[in-house]
Amino acid sequence: MSKIPADLKYTEDDEWVRVEGEIATIGVTDYAQDSLSDIVYLELPNEGDFFGVGETFGVVESVKAAADLLMAVSGDVTAVNEDLIDTPEAINQDPYGAAWLVKVKMSAPDELDNLMDAAAYEKYLSERE
């Protein structure tokens, strides 16, 4: 079974969100990296770019498939994990740690209410299989 840390929020598109004040750190879940298999390419936005909820902010490609990365909360990108561009396989090794994708200054923190907690995400995954 995939790892689902209890302190994070989750989207139906298999992104996770860690909230620290008004900053949301976003990455892909253990389930997503496992489903994709060996990740070989990653495209991320630039600092300062603005995205609304559900907008594509990047692309992750593996030996099996490519997937759009969809924004979990609206806001301005304040940091991009540039290291992952050169080592996208780190997503397979540490999806909840070193392999975060972007940090976003949330423009509408109440959007977090639309995300799933760990228990809801676990249930969502079990219903998908």
N, C-alpha and C positions, 0 to 999 in steps of 0.2 A: 504493500500500500504506500502511496505517496506521503511524503512528509508535509504536514500542514501546521505550521507554527500558530499557536493560539493568539499571539499578540498582533497579528496582521489582519487586514481586510482583503477580500478577494472579489474578482470580477468573473462573470460567466465566460469571459474570453481567456481565462487562466493567467491573468496578471495579479500580482499581489501589491499591497500598499502598506507602507509603514509610515505612521503619522508622528511627526515631531513638531509641535507648535503649528505653524502655518505651512510647514514644508511636508510634502508627501514624497517619499522615496518609492519608486515603482520598479518592479522586476517581473520576471516570468516564474511561474510556480514550478515546483518539482514535477508535478504531473505533466506540465507542458513540455519541459525539457526532456522528460522520459519518453513522451509520445513522439517528439520530434526526432529523437535519437541523437546522433553525433552532429552538433551544431558547427557549421563551417563558415558562416558569414553573418554579419550583423550590420544594419544601417540604423543610425540614430540621428536625431535632430540636432540643431545648434542651440547653444545657450541663448536665451532671450526669445526663442520661438514661443508662440502662444498656441495652445490646443484646447478645444472644447472636449467634453466627455464623448467618448466613442470615436473620436477622430484618430486616423492612423498617424502615429508619430515615428514609426520605424518599421523595419522588416527583419525577421530572423529566418535564416535558411539553414537547413540541415541536409544530410545526404539523402533524406527521404522526402522532404517537403519544404515549402516556404510558407511563412505565416506573417500576416500584418500584426504589428503591435498597436493595440488600441488604448487610448488614454482613459484612465480610470476616473480622473477628476480634472476639471477645467483649471488652467493656470499657465503661468510662464515657466519655461524650463530654466532653472537656476544652475544646474550642474548636469554634465553628461559624463558617463563612465567611459572615457576615451580609451582606457586600457583594454576594454572588451573588443574594440574594433580590431586590434591585432591578435587578440586571444579569445575569440568568441566561444571556444570550447570550455572556457571557465564557467559558462552558464550551466553546463552539464555537471560540473564538479561542485559548485557552491551557489545554487540559484537564489538563496535567501541572504547571502553574505556578500562576498567580494563581487559577485556578478549582478549587483543592482544596475539598472539601465539609466534612469534619469531621476533627478530631483526637481520637483515642481512647487512653486509658490502658489498655493490654492487660491483661486479667485472666488470660489463658492464652497467653503468647507462643509456646508450642509449636504453636498452631494455624497459625502461619505456614508450618509444614511441609506443610500441605495446599494451599497456594497454588502457582500456576505461576510459574516464572521467565520471562524474556522469550522465550527460545527455545521453551519449551513453549507459551506463549500464542500465539506466532506460528504454530506448528504447529496448535494448536487452531482458530485463526481460519481457516487454509487448509482445514482439514477441514470446517468449517461452511459454506463457500461453495459 
